[in-house]
């Protein structure tokens, strides 16, 4: 087990212990919704954009389960790398399809091209959840594209 993996599991364990303790009674003015607590609106792209399903899948350390938890947004996340303060990172998810385009001319039987076909690009993405020393999550995103012929 690497130091990063061990640190990830320790931070997660401490967070789970803290979450299972009974909170002090709160007045109705102090109660906030979970979305307000989990994802402050001022976070830059990449920070805090992991859904609860993505975080649960990340804790499973199963790349395929993680890929299945990525919400279908109709587009790909922009590539993003957390800054160095988010040093405790889990496993990368498997790549999952997130978009394509069919805008190029290509040939199936190159170099002799008798009947050009429409070609394009297929894009896949993957993510990794990282934590800083305060337990704040950040999501790294990577994209991978490949050219295809025959959309």
C-alpha angles and dihedrals in degrees: 000000000000123000090246092053092047091049090049092053093045093051090047092049092050090048091051092049091050091049094052095055115097111258120232115262111276131204117239088255091060097051115105130180119256092247091057091050098042103042117028110203094233096065115118120242111290096027115103095351093121109109120227088256091054091050092050090049090048089055089055088061087218110135093200093050088049092052090049090054095059106109117238105243098167089248140053126265113248114255107266135177122197116232122258094269088073093070101147107081133169131214122306115250119239114267115269130191115263107160151341142196132206107204108119136083116235141163128231092203101042134193086041106049112189098155116023116212132202113266136176148154132294116205127201128183139199136186142208127196117224131184134207125216091274091056095251113149127230125184122221114205128196128184129201125194134189134184119244133189119217110033 
